[in-house]
């Protein structure tokens, strides 16, 4: 019995669970705000609306779930990108630019080399090209940060805009890719589409493709790199204490650049996954930053920067977004989902603090109960010790 | 010469908007709170200001347009103040990561504005009747040679507001007790606290002022450059953060940085009217990239000696030494 308690306690106190419960608190807060907004706008439909959001992709049955997976793949990748940089103490807000660059490189290789590369290999090459495009775009803020001491947030915001304009310019200037009459690119060559790996028979009638499997595999790889290799340890050491890591002999400049390059590559794959998904095989150069890049920030935060957490967070956001699609049946505007996602990030920025208030409340309640229940003296004593310790700590602070 | 005047007038409109927003960011960062939410606050300010103008105009108000614009700026300021309190609460009381909190506000703002506009107006864009423009000859000052053309014709009242705000900020930051205290909180909050300054309150005020100014700046930007509100300020809030860094967190530096960036931005939109640029076989997207590329280049050269307020981005903890 004691052993069970021990294991249970260990589980409860583990960081993963703490992060999970913080994310759940943030998500619930976001949904509550969404409900309040719906109650203000149209009280009679509000709860039906909340139902639509919660049901999300399930509104559409199996095909709906397939669509959720299709939407999830790119934002899992941008989420991994942002989360990976977070682990190194960098805020990669440049995911939209890297994503767009990856998308472009994938497009470029698919169109320009479709007669050179064997058609069975085209999708792999295009995907790798997307990764390289993202890597190059991620390297810029990394180099600026490491060698020129420029805050990576500012540089990556700038590279977002530069990347967007650059890609739009390059797309519009390329006759092979660009269809001037429709003001968008031509449809990707069929052979550049990612194979479905049999998913289409599980989710018939949906836009699902192999992208979600690729994203999940990459997430596992990133998990291994971060937590099971020396390189990953160096990255995380740099993230938690830069000077400490430097003292221990970590080349922190190289680590910063490497981290941004990998983060960029991940976002680039995200862009490639979208354009090679088959269902969204054209790109429209209209000078708009890639929304999926910004959603990656939300995904990474909700997933607590843990690669496995990010996969589930990405699926959750895709689920919400599909919910927003069905929400229009209740006559609500789908932007409410973006508000909810924003609110979730807002709360997740201090969710750990909200959560840390719970045990205090818990101890307080327990304490009260124990005064009434005199038999549980041992517990009372431990609490007393705790309180004494607390007061000692407090007096030490002053 | 006409082209020169046109570009100068346009540059001033944008420069004053960026200036006001960046000055807002300065208040926040000088008090020790990173404010990356400037973009979102601008959007909220612009939305509320434009919504106010739209409501007044559709109610058939006969108010003098210039006074109406000033009232709209006031509305934008209040909206910005309220919205910025979300950031202040998260970063001061909840000790949250300020960059993440700010990013969240940046994501909420456009969604909230578009949602509200679509729900209550039925359309994403807020279109208004443009009668705020000060034409050539509207003011007798425009008859002054050169200066009249530069500052008093084909312009908006916003540029005078911008200049006035700059002067007031300069005075407040360096010549008042409040300014000194605010700066102290961004450099060494523990020291400030030890002499009886309420750091939490100063940071709330710092973020609040940034909300007020960013709200006004958002309306200035949208009204003078786009003329209708479509749920975005084209990332100029982020540009304002860059201006703030380039200007070294000082009002005078920020003024010049804002003018520089506005000029770069205007070349992007006016290159077809500039004779020698129009002849060059360069796609328009290159010019549109200019302000952002310029930011990167400038930051690369200035950042080595860049010195941010020391305590910026660090939540204040009384127990820490």
Boltz contact constraints between the chains, C-beta under 6 A:
constraints:
  - contact:
      token1: [A, 41]
      token2: [B, 119]
      max_distance: 6.0
  - contact:
      token1: [A, 91]
      token2: [B, 99]
      max_distance: 6.0
  - contact:
      token1: [A, 148]
      token2: [B, 300]
      max_distance: 6.0
  - contact:
      token1: [A, 148]
      token2: [B, 303]
      max_distance: 6.0
  - contact:
      token1: [A, 149]
      token2: [B, 303]
      max_distance: 6.0
  - contact:
      token1: [A, 150]
      token2: [B, 299]
      max_distance: 6.0
  - contact:
      token1: [A, 150]
      token2: [B, 303]
      max_distance: 6.0
  - contact:
      token1: [A, 154]
      token2: [B, 242]
      max_distance: 6.0
  - contact:
      token1: [A, 157]
      token2: [B, 238]
      max_distance: 6.0
  - contact:
      token1: [A, 158]
      token2: [B, 292]
      max_distance: 6.0
  - contact:
      token1: [A, 158]
      token2: [B, 295]
      max_distance: 6.0
  - contact:
      token1: [A, 158]
      token2: [B, 296]
      max_distance: 6.0
  - contact:
      token1: [A, 161]
      token2: [B, 292]
      max_distance: 6.0
  - contact:
      token1: [A, 162]
      token2: [B, 289]
      max_distance: 6.0
  - contact:
      token1: [A, 162]
      token2: [B, 292]
      max_distance: 6.0
  - contact:
      token1: [A, 165]
      token2: [B, 285]
      max_distance: 6.0
  - contact:
      token1: [A, 165]
      token2: [B, 288]
      max_distance: 6.0
  - contact:
      token1: [A, 165]
      token2: [B, 289]
      max_distance: 6.0
  - contact:
      token1: [A, 168]
      token2: [B, 285]
      max_distance: 6.0
  - contact:
      token1: [A, 169]
      token2: [B, 283]
      max_distance: 6.0
  - contact:
      token1: [A, 169]
      token2: [B, 285]
      max_distance: 6.0
  - contact:
      token1: [A, 297]
      token2: [B, 103]
      max_distance: 6.0
  - contact:
      token1: [A, 333]
      token2: [B, 115]
      max_distance: 6.0
  - contact:
      token1: [A, 333]
      token2: [B, 118]
      max_distance: 6.0
  - contact:
      token1: [A, 333]
      token2: [B, 119]
      max_distance: 6.0
  - contact:
      token1: [A, 335]
      token2: [B, 111]
      max_distance: 6.0
  - contact:
      token1: [A, 335]
      token2: [B, 114]
      max_distance: 6.0
  - contact:
      token1: [A, 335]
      token2: [B, 115]
      max_distance: 6.0
  - contact:
      token1: [A, 336]
      token2: [B, 115]
      max_distance: 6.0
  - contact:
      token1: [A, 338]
      token2: [B, 111]
      max_distance: 6.0
  - contact:
      token1: [A, 339]
      token2: [B, 108]
      max_distance: 6.0
  - contact:
      token1: [A, 339]
      token2: [B, 111]
      max_distance: 6.0
  - contact:
      token1: [A, 339]
      token2: [B, 112]
      max_distance: 6.0
  - contact:
      token1: [A, 342]
      token2: [B, 104]
      max_distance: 6.0
  - contact:
      token1: [A, 342]
      token2: [B, 107]
      max_distance: 6.0
  - contact:
      token1: [A, 342]
      token2: [B, 108]
      max_distance: 6.0
  - contact:
      token1: [A, 345]
      token2: [B, 104]
      max_distance: 6.0
  - contact:
      token1: [A, 346]
      token2: [B, 104]
      max_distance: 6.0
  - contact:
      token1: [A, 349]
      token2: [B, 90]
      max_distance: 6.0
  - contact:
      token1: [A, 349]
      token2: [B, 96]
      max_distance: 6.0
  - contact:
      token1: [A, 349]
      token2: [B, 97]
      max_distance: 6.0
  - contact:
      token1: [A, 349]
      token2: [B, 100]
      max_distance: 6.0
  - contact:
      token1: [A, 349]
      token2: [B, 101]
      max_distance: 6.0
  - contact:
      token1: [A, 350]
      token2: [B, 90]
      max_distance: 6.0
  - contact:
      token1: [A, 350]
      token2: [B, 94]
      max_distance: 6.0
  - contact:
      token1: [A, 350]
      token2: [B, 96]
      max_distance: 6.0
  - contact:
      token1: [A, 353]
      token2: [B, 94]
      max_distance: 6.0
  - contact:
      token1: [A, 397]
      token2: [B, 319]
      max_distance: 6.0
